[in-house]
Amino acid sequence: MTSVLADDVRRELLPLLERIHAELEGGDPRALTFFGRIRQHLEQATGEEHLADAFMDLSTAAFVLEGVDWPPMTLMLVDTLLARAQDIAATLSAGTSTPQ
């Protein structure tokens, strides 16, 4: 059974991850692998603790993906994903159950 929060986060972030994956197709394999792992975390999340795993991984993006040549559209999507994930993570750490 999944939490309402996990379902809401999936509905919001998975489409962004799918668009990022499509933009990266044929590009840097590190980026494809990285965002594939994030997607897998979100798809399998059943509660807030599992969402935290995905957000922890996302917080390493700047280090793991240093040197990736981002096409402008992909960079915009990644920035959107990271900003939204940061907002949701802040909500989780504040102990509320509804993302702002």
Secondary structure as UniProt FT lines:
FT   HELIX           4..24
FT   TURN            25..26
FT   HELIX           29..44
FT   HELIX           48..58
FT   TURN            59..60
FT   HELIX           61..64
FT   TURN            65..67
FT   HELIX           72..94
//
